[in-house]
């Protein structure tokens, strides 16, 4: 799964979704979907604009997390009492 770190980057710069969307010139719903890890398709140009505003690299914004890791954190440990 691909996880977005957008919310962390926005907090560091004290930006709200609407502010980032306005400054970057992108759709507010896209920023919201990215911030909430619900985005399924995002244009590269949109990601580029967001990275420029946040002064970050694409790897700072998005990261690949193995599906097993995300499921394991939600599942109870085997052998736990």
Backbone atoms as SQL, in Angstrom:
CREATE TABLE atoms (id INTEGER PRIMARY KEY, chain TEXT, resi INTEGER, resn TEXT, atom TEXT, x REAL, y REAL, z REAL);
INSERT INTO atoms VALUES
  (1, 'A', 1, 'UNK', 'N', 0.842, -1.181, 0.000),
  (2, 'A', 1, 'UNK', 'CA', 0.000, 0.000, 0.000),
  (3, 'A', 1, 'UNK', 'C', 0.885, 1.241, 0.000),
  (4, 'A', 2, 'UNK', 'N', 0.375, 2.284, -0.566),
  (5, 'A', 2, 'UNK', 'CA', 1.092, 3.560, -0.564),
  (6, 'A', 2, 'UNK', 'C', 0.462, 4.442, 0.496),
  (7, 'A', 3, 'UNK', 'N', 1.305, 4.957, 1.391),
  (8, 'A', 3, 'UNK', 'CA', 0.821, 5.806, 2.479),
  (9, 'A', 3, 'UNK', 'C', 1.294, 7.241, 2.249),
  (10, 'A', 4, 'UNK', 'N', 0.412, 8.153, 2.503),
  (11, 'A', 4, 'UNK', 'CA', 0.714, 9.575, 2.360),
  (12, 'A', 4, 'UNK', 'C', 1.161, 10.145, 3.708),
  (13, 'A', 5, 'UNK', 'N', 2.203, 10.931, 3.662),
  (14, 'A', 5, 'UNK', 'CA', 2.676, 11.656, 4.847),
  (15, 'A', 5, 'UNK', 'C', 2.270, 13.123, 4.781),
  (16, 'A', 6, 'UNK', 'N', 1.275, 13.417, 3.975),
  (17, 'A', 6, 'UNK', 'CA', 0.879, 14.802, 3.746),
  (18, 'A', 6, 'UNK', 'C', 0.462, 15.501, 5.026),
  (19, 'A', 7, 'UNK', 'N', -0.303, 14.841, 5.864),
  (20, 'A', 7, 'UNK', 'CA', -0.799, 15.483, 7.083),
  (21, 'A', 7, 'UNK', 'C', 0.364, 15.915, 7.980),
  (22, 'A', 8, 'UNK', 'N', 1.408, 15.098, 8.048),
  (23, 'A', 8, 'UNK', 'CA', 2.593, 15.428, 8.853),
  (24, 'A', 8, 'UNK', 'C', 3.300, 16.644, 8.267),
  (25, 'A', 9, 'UNK', 'N', 3.469, 16.650, 6.949),
  (26, 'A', 9, 'UNK', 'CA', 4.135, 17.768, 6.289),
  (27, 'A', 9, 'UNK', 'C', 3.333, 19.062, 6.427),
  (28, 'A', 10, 'UNK', 'N', 2.014, 18.954, 6.357),
  (29, 'A', 10, 'UNK', 'CA', 1.165, 20.136, 6.526),
  (30, 'A', 10, 'UNK', 'C', 1.254, 20.676, 7.948),
  (31, 'A', 11, 'UNK', 'N', 1.265, 19.790, 8.918),
  (32, 'A', 11, 'UNK', 'CA', 1.366, 20.236, 10.325),
  (33, 'A', 11, 'UNK', 'C', 2.667, 20.969, 10.578),
  (34, 'A', 12, 'UNK', 'N', 3.754, 20.468, 10.011),
  (35, 'A', 12, 'UNK', 'CA', 5.060, 21.117, 10.196),
  (36, 'A', 12, 'UNK', 'C', 5.051, 22.548, 9.691),
  (37, 'A', 13, 'UNK', 'N', 4.285, 22.782, 8.639),
  (38, 'A', 13, 'UNK', 'CA', 4.224, 24.123, 8.051),
  (39, 'A', 13, 'UNK', 'C', 2.979, 24.892, 8.468),
  (40, 'A', 14, 'UNK', 'N', 2.226, 24.280, 9.386),
  (41, 'A', 14, 'UNK', 'CA', 0.999, 24.891, 9.906),
  (42, 'A', 14, 'UNK', 'C', 0.042, 25.307, 8.787),
  (43, 'A', 15, 'UNK', 'N', -0.164, 24.381, 7.858),
  (44, 'A', 15, 'UNK', 'CA', -1.083, 24.620, 6.748),
  (45, 'A', 15, 'UNK', 'C', -2.323, 23.771, 6.899),
  (46, 'A', 16, 'UNK', 'N', -3.440, 24.328, 6.543),
  (47, 'A', 16, 'UNK', 'CA', -4.694, 23.590, 6.512),
  (48, 'A', 16, 'UNK', 'C', -4.935, 23.134, 5.076),
  (49, 'A', 17, 'UNK', 'N', -5.836, 22.181, 4.918),
  (50, 'A', 17, 'UNK', 'CA', -6.122, 21.616, 3.599),
  (51, 'A', 17, 'UNK', 'C', -6.474, 22.707, 2.599),
  (52, 'A', 18, 'UNK', 'N', -7.387, 23.590, 2.976),
  (53, 'A', 18, 'UNK', 'CA', -7.830, 24.648, 2.066),
  (54, 'A', 18, 'UNK', 'C', -6.677, 25.573, 1.676),
  (55, 'A', 19, 'UNK', 'N', -5.801, 25.875, 2.623),
  (56, 'A', 19, 'UNK', 'CA', -4.664, 26.750, 2.333),
  (57, 'A', 19, 'UNK', 'C', -3.702, 26.092, 1.349),
  (58, 'A', 20, 'UNK', 'N', -3.377, 24.826, 1.607),
  (59, 'A', 20, 'UNK', 'CA', -2.463, 24.117, 0.716),
  (60, 'A', 20, 'UNK', 'C', -3.054, 24.018, -0.683),
  (61, 'A', 21, 'UNK', 'N', -4.329, 23.680, -0.768),
  (62, 'A', 21, 'UNK', 'CA', -4.982, 23.558, -2.069),
  (63, 'A', 21, 'UNK', 'C', -4.939, 24.886, -2.826),
  (64, 'A', 22, 'UNK', 'N', -5.215, 25.969, -2.126),
  (65, 'A', 22, 'UNK', 'CA', -5.214, 27.290, -2.767),
  (66, 'A', 22, 'UNK', 'C', -3.821, 27.673, -3.245),
  (67, 'A', 23, 'UNK', 'N', -2.823, 27.508, -2.377),
  (68, 'A', 23, 'UNK', 'CA', -1.449, 27.900, -2.728),
  (69, 'A', 23, 'UNK', 'C', -0.908, 27.047, -3.868),
  (70, 'A', 24, 'UNK', 'N', -1.195, 25.740, -3.808),
  (71, 'A', 24, 'UNK', 'CA', -0.683, 24.824, -4.830),
  (72, 'A', 24, 'UNK', 'C', -1.501, 24.881, -6.116),
  (73, 'A', 25, 'UNK', 'N', -2.702, 25.442, -6.029),
  (74, 'A', 25, 'UNK', 'CA', -3.553, 25.506, -7.205),
  (75, 'A', 25, 'UNK', 'C', -4.122, 24.159, -7.597),
  (76, 'A', 26, 'UNK', 'N', -4.459, 23.364, -6.570),
  (77, 'A', 26, 'UNK', 'CA', -5.021, 22.036, -6.821),
  (78, 'A', 26, 'UNK', 'C', -6.375, 21.924, -6.142),
  (79, 'A', 27, 'UNK', 'N', -7.109, 20.897, -6.494),
  (80, 'A', 27, 'UNK', 'CA', -8.443, 20.682, -5.966),
  (81, 'A', 27, 'UNK', 'C', -8.384, 20.327, -4.475),
  (82, 'A', 28, 'UNK', 'N', -9.233, 20.963, -3.705),
  (83, 'A', 28, 'UNK', 'CA', -9.267, 20.723, -2.258),
  (84, 'A', 28, 'UNK', 'C', -9.603, 19.268, -1.933),
  (85, 'A', 29, 'UNK', 'N', -10.493, 18.664, -2.705),
  (86, 'A', 29, 'UNK', 'CA', -10.864, 17.274, -2.439),
  (87, 'A', 29, 'UNK', 'C', -9.693, 16.322, -2.665),
  (88, 'A', 30, 'UNK', 'N', -8.810, 16.659, -3.575),
  (89, 'A', 30, 'UNK', 'CA', -7.613, 15.844, -3.806),
  (90, 'A', 30, 'UNK', 'C', -6.687, 15.922, -2.604),
  (91, 'A', 31, 'UNK', 'N', -6.492, 17.114, -2.079),
  (92, 'A', 31, 'UNK', 'CA', -5.643, 17.294, -0.901),
  (93, 'A', 31, 'UNK', 'C', -6.247, 16.553, 0.292),
  (94, 'A', 32, 'UNK', 'N', -7.540, 16.646, 0.455),
  (95, 'A', 32, 'UNK', 'CA', -8.221, 15.945, 1.544),
  (96, 'A', 32, 'UNK', 'C', -8.046, 14.438, 1.418),
  (97, 'A', 33, 'UNK', 'N', -8.236, 13.909, 0.218),
  (98, 'A', 33, 'UNK', 'CA', -8.080, 12.472, -0.007),
  (99, 'A', 33, 'UNK', 'C', -6.653, 12.019, 0.275),
  (100, 'A', 34, 'UNK', 'N', -5.674, 12.807, -0.147),
  (101, 'A', 34, 'UNK', 'CA', -4.271, 12.471, 0.134),
  (102, 'A', 34, 'UNK', 'C', -3.979, 12.523, 1.625),
  (103, 'A', 35, 'UNK', 'N', -4.459, 13.547, 2.271),
  (104, 'A', 35, 'UNK', 'CA', -4.204, 13.715, 3.705),
  (105, 'A', 35, 'UNK', 'C', -4.812, 12.581, 4.524),
  (106, 'A', 36, 'UNK', 'N', -5.938, 12.044, 4.049),
  (107, 'A', 36, 'UNK', 'CA', -6.637, 10.976, 4.773),
  (108, 'A', 36, 'UNK', 'C', -6.324, 9.583, 4.233),
  (109, 'A', 37, 'UNK', 'N', -5.318, 9.480, 3.368),
  (110, 'A', 37, 'UNK', 'CA', -4.914, 8.196, 2.774),
  (111, 'A', 37, 'UNK', 'C', -6.062, 7.496, 2.062),
  (112, 'A', 38, 'UNK', 'N', -6.883, 8.258, 1.373),
  (113, 'A', 38, 'UNK', 'CA', -7.994, 7.698, 0.610),
  (114, 'A', 38, 'UNK', 'C', -7.852, 7.928, -0.880),
  (115, 'A', 39, 'UNK', 'N', -6.804, 8.592, -1.307),
  (116, 'A', 39, 'UNK', 'CA', -6.620, 8.885, -2.727),
  (117, 'A', 39, 'UNK', 'C', -6.276, 7.607, -3.485),
  (118, 'A', 40, 'UNK', 'N', -6.897, 7.439, -4.641),
  (119, 'A', 40, 'UNK', 'CA', -6.594, 6.278, -5.465),
  (120, 'A', 40, 'UNK', 'C', -5.862, 6.676, -6.738),
  (121, 'A', 41, 'UNK', 'N', -6.148, 7.857, -7.241),
  (122, 'A', 41, 'UNK', 'CA', -5.485, 8.351, -8.448),
  (123, 'A', 41, 'UNK', 'C', -5.195, 9.832, -8.280),
  (124, 'A', 42, 'UNK', 'N', -3.930, 10.176, -8.431),
  (125, 'A', 42, 'UNK', 'CA', -3.529, 11.577, -8.313),
  (126, 'A', 42, 'UNK', 'C', -2.588, 11.886, -9.470),
  (127, 'A', 43, 'UNK', 'N', -2.840, 12.962, -10.153),
  (128, 'A', 43, 'UNK', 'CA', -1.990, 13.388, -11.266),
  (129, 'A', 43, 'UNK', 'C', -0.587, 13.722, -10.763),
  (130, 'A', 44, 'UNK', 'N', 0.407, 13.395, -11.571),
  (131, 'A', 44, 'UNK', 'CA', 1.789, 13.720, -11.209),
  (132, 'A', 44, 'UNK', 'C', 1.982, 15.227, -11.072),
  (133, 'A', 45, 'UNK', 'N', 1.307, 15.989, -11.904),
  (134, 'A', 45, 'UNK', 'CA', 1.407, 17.446, -11.817),
  (135, 'A', 45, 'UNK', 'C', 0.879, 17.951, -10.480),
  (136, 'A', 46, 'UNK', 'N', -0.156, 17.312, -9.961),
  (137, 'A', 46, 'UNK', 'CA', -0.706, 17.682, -8.654),
  (138, 'A', 46, 'UNK', 'C', 0.296, 17.385, -7.553),
  (139, 'A', 47, 'UNK', 'N', 0.893, 16.207, -7.604),
  (140, 'A', 47, 'UNK', 'CA', 1.908, 15.848, -6.604),
  (141, 'A', 47, 'UNK', 'C', 3.099, 16.797, -6.678),
  (142, 'A', 48, 'UNK', 'N', 3.471, 17.168, -7.888),
  (143, 'A', 48, 'UNK', 'CA', 4.585, 18.103, -8.070),
  (144, 'A', 48, 'UNK', 'C', 4.265, 19.457, -7.433),
  (145, 'A', 49, 'UNK', 'N', 3.080, 19.976, -7.664),
  (146, 'A', 49, 'UNK', 'CA', 2.694, 21.277, -7.093),
  (147, 'A', 49, 'UNK', 'C', 2.691, 21.240, -5.567),
  (148, 'A', 50, 'UNK', 'N', 2.170, 20.149, -5.010),
  (149, 'A', 50, 'UNK', 'CA', 2.141, 20.004, -3.549),
  (150, 'A', 50, 'UNK', 'C', 3.565, 19.941, -2.998),
  (151, 'A', 51, 'UNK', 'N', 4.426, 19.177, -3.652),
  (152, 'A', 51, 'UNK', 'CA', 5.821, 19.072, -3.199),
  (153, 'A', 51, 'UNK', 'C', 6.543, 20.411, -3.284),
  (154, 'A', 52, 'UNK', 'N', 6.255, 21.182, -4.314),
  (155, 'A', 52, 'UNK', 'CA', 6.893, 22.499, -4.448),
  (156, 'A', 52, 'UNK', 'C', 6.465, 23.405, -3.296),
  (157, 'A', 53, 'UNK', 'N', 5.175, 23.425, -3.000),
  (158, 'A', 53, 'UNK', 'CA', 4.676, 24.278, -1.911),
  (159, 'A', 53, 'UNK', 'C', 5.253, 23.835, -0.569),
  (160, 'A', 54, 'UNK', 'N', 5.329, 22.524, -0.354),
  (161, 'A', 54, 'UNK', 'CA', 5.819, 22.003, 0.926),
  (162, 'A', 54, 'UNK', 'C', 7.341, 21.891, 0.971),
  (163, 'A', 55, 'UNK', 'N', 7.995, 22.220, -0.134),
  (164, 'A', 55, 'UNK', 'CA', 9.456, 22.140, -0.233),
  (165, 'A', 55, 'UNK', 'C', 9.943, 20.754, 0.181),
  (166, 'A', 56, 'UNK', 'N', 9.379, 19.731, -0.482),
  (167, 'A', 56, 'UNK', 'CA', 9.752, 18.358, -0.164),
  (168, 'A', 56, 'UNK', 'C', 9.898, 17.554, -1.443),
  (169, 'A', 57, 'UNK', 'N', 10.403, 16.366, -1.307),
  (170, 'A', 57, 'UNK', 'CA', 10.518, 15.436, -2.417),
  (171, 'A', 57, 'UNK', 'C', 9.319, 14.505, -2.411),
  (172, 'A', 58, 'UNK', 'N', 9.064, 13.873, -3.532),
  (173, 'A', 58, 'UNK', 'CA', 7.954, 12.940, -3.635),
  (174, 'A', 58, 'UNK', 'C', 8.085, 11.819, -2.600),
  (175, 'A', 59, 'UNK', 'N', 9.301, 11.375, -2.340),
  (176, 'A', 59, 'UNK', 'CA', 9.536, 10.319, -1.346),
  (177, 'A', 59, 'UNK', 'C', 9.209, 10.783, 0.073),
  (178, 'A', 60, 'UNK', 'N', 9.239, 12.084, 0.315),
  (179, 'A', 60, 'UNK', 'CA', 8.836, 12.612, 1.619),
  (180, 'A', 60, 'UNK', 'C', 7.315, 12.580, 1.759),
  (181, 'A', 61, 'UNK', 'N', 6.640, 12.735, 0.640),
  (182, 'A', 61, 'UNK', 'CA', 5.182, 12.808, 0.621),
  (183, 'A', 61, 'UNK', 'C', 4.531, 11.428, 0.636),
  (184, 'A', 62, 'UNK', 'N', 5.074, 10.507, -0.154),
  (185, 'A', 62, 'UNK', 'CA', 4.493, 9.172, -0.284),
  (186, 'A', 62, 'UNK', 'C', 5.521, 8.110, 0.061),
  (187, 'A', 63, 'UNK', 'N', 5.057, 7.039, 0.683),
  (188, 'A', 63, 'UNK', 'CA', 5.946, 5.922, 0.966),
  (189, 'A', 63, 'UNK', 'C', 5.199, 4.613, 0.765),
  (190, 'A', 64, 'UNK', 'N', 5.949, 3.593, 0.389),
  (191, 'A', 64, 'UNK', 'CA', 5.363, 2.272, 0.197),
  (192, 'A', 64, 'UNK', 'C', 5.489, 1.502, 1.498),
  (193, 'A', 65, 'UNK', 'N', 4.368, 1.000, 1.966),
  (194, 'A', 65, 'UNK', 'CA', 4.321, 0.209, 3.190),
  (195, 'A', 65, 'UNK', 'C', 3.778, -1.161, 2.806),
  (196, 'A', 66, 'UNK', 'N', 4.516, -2.220, 3.101),
  (197, 'A', 66, 'UNK', 'CA', 4.017, -3.549, 2.758),
  (198, 'A', 66, 'UNK', 'C', 2.646, -3.799, 3.380),
  (199, 'A', 67, 'UNK', 'N', 1.758, -4.425, 2.618),
  (200, 'A', 67, 'UNK', 'CA', 0.413, -4.713, 3.113),
  (201, 'A', 67, 'UNK', 'C', 0.456, -5.543, 4.383),
  (202, 'A', 68, 'UNK', 'N', 1.411, -6.440, 4.505),
  (203, 'A', 68, 'UNK', 'CA', 1.524, -7.284, 5.696),
  (204, 'A', 68, 'UNK', 'C', 1.754, -6.454, 6.946),
  (205, 'A', 69, 'UNK', 'N', 2.538, -5.387, 6.834),
  (206, 'A', 69, 'UNK', 'CA', 2.838, -4.535, 7.988),
  (207, 'A', 69, 'UNK', 'C', 1.581, -3.813, 8.452),
  (208, 'A', 70, 'UNK', 'N', 0.807, -3.283, 7.519),
  (209, 'A', 70, 'UNK', 'CA', -0.395, -2.541, 7.903),
  (210, 'A', 70, 'UNK', 'C', -1.443, -3.479, 8.489),
  (211, 'A', 71, 'UNK', 'N', -1.523, -4.704, 8.006),
  (212, 'A', 71, 'UNK', 'CA', -2.477, -5.666, 8.565),
  (213, 'A', 71, 'UNK', 'C', -2.001, -6.192, 9.911),
  (214, 'A', 72, 'UNK', 'N', -0.692, -6.404, 10.035),
  (215, 'A', 72, 'UNK', 'CA', -0.146, -6.963, 11.276),
  (216, 'A', 72, 'UNK', 'C', -0.365, -6.021, 12.455),
  (217, 'A', 73, 'UNK', 'N', -0.306, -4.723, 12.207),
  (218, 'A', 73, 'UNK', 'CA', -0.494, -3.771, 13.301),
  (219, 'A', 73, 'UNK', 'C', -1.935, -3.774, 13.803),
  (220, 'A', 74, 'UNK', 'N', -2.858, -4.180, 12.952),
  (221, 'A', 74, 'UNK', 'CA', -4.269, -4.196, 13.354),
  (222, 'A', 74, 'UNK', 'C', -4.679, -5.546, 13.924),
  (223, 'A', 75, 'UNK', 'N', -3.915, -6.595, 13.633),
  (224, 'A', 75, 'UNK', 'CA', -4.269, -7.939, 14.083),
  (225, 'A', 75, 'UNK', 'C', -3.645, -8.222, 15.441),
  (226, 'A', 76, 'UNK', 'N', -4.329, -9.001, 16.262),
  (227, 'A', 76, 'UNK', 'CA', -3.757, -9.365, 17.556),
  (228, 'A', 76, 'UNK', 'C', -2.561, -10.284, 17.369),
  (229, 'A', 77, 'UNK', 'N', -1.618, -10.220, 18.286),
  (230, 'A', 77, 'UNK', 'CA', -0.420, -11.043, 18.226),
  (231, 'A', 77, 'UNK', 'C', -0.754, -12.495, 18.538),
  (232, 'A', 78, 'UNK', 'N', -0.130, -13.407, 17.813),
  (233, 'A', 78, 'UNK', 'CA', -0.321, -14.821, 18.087),
  (234, 'A', 78, 'UNK', 'C', 0.337, -15.157, 19.411),
  (235, 'A', 79, 'UNK', 'N', -0.309, -15.959, 20.181),
  (236, 'A', 79, 'UNK', 'CA', 0.255, -16.393, 21.457),
  (237, 'A', 79, 'UNK', 'C', 0.111, -15.365, 22.560),
  (238, 'A', 80, 'UNK', 'N', -0.557, -14.265, 22.282),
  (239, 'A', 80, 'UNK', 'CA', -0.729, -13.238, 23.317),
  (240, 'A', 80, 'UNK', 'C', -1.742, -13.708, 24.331),
  (241, 'A', 81, 'UNK', 'N', -1.512, -13.355, 25.547),
  (242, 'A', 81, 'UNK', 'CA', -2.406, -13.769, 26.637),
  (243, 'A', 81, 'UNK', 'C', -3.363, -12.641, 26.963);
